[in-house]
Amino acid sequence: MAIGAEDYIDQLLVKKYADEKVDNHDNMESMVDPNKMMGAMNDYASMYRNMMTLKQRLNIACYAINARTARYNKSSRY
């Protein structure tokens, strides 16, 4: 599959719109305040980091509890 215009109409359209500027985001006002967006992303990231730390501490605590309460039985096989 080729990239680009294959027939005559597509070639004419490519020539017509080759110099058109379609990315004019400088003239547009954003509907979302970038500072609020960055603040929300920072809050989400710090909460996720705190949850990961809490999960790690909980895993360590559960491992310690399980290690203390483990009872080992001697087997007669060995």
C-alpha positions, 0 to 999 in steps of 0.5 A: 500500500502506497503512501500519498495521492494515487489518483488525479483528484487526490493529487490536485487536492494535495497540491491545493492544501499543501501550504495550508496551515491547519494547526493554529492552536496559538489563536485558540483559548484552551478550555482547561487551565493548564495550571489546574491540569498540572495540579490535578496530575500532580495530585493524582501522581502523589496519591498513586505514589502514596498508595504504592508505598502503603501497599508495600508497607502492608505487604511487609507487615503481612509477611511478618505476621505470617512468618511469626504465626507459621507452625512447622510440623516435622515429617516422618518421611525424612 
